């Protein structure tokens, strides 16, 4: 059974775009969406080596790298929008066959 894609997500083979609930400053620009590219093994390894034992910081570093924004920008998102980004990431990396 395939889960329905939430209305706030646009999923492509190598990217997911998350529509934010309100415009937020990202890289100095007000944006109403955030895109994450598909991660590589290198991205995952880099996030793990820089944050030993801190899963929250590892996730922030990974998402910031994939979105090409600063960690501080992600920390400024509302919890609702950060949860949307997490949902987008997990939808992007899930296997289509599952």
Secondary structure, 3 states (H helix, E strand, C coil): CCCCCCCCEEECCCEEEEEEEEEEEECCEEEEEEEEECCCHHHHHHHHHHCCCCHHHHHHHHHHHHHCCCHHHHHCCCHHHHHHHHHHHHHHHCCCCC
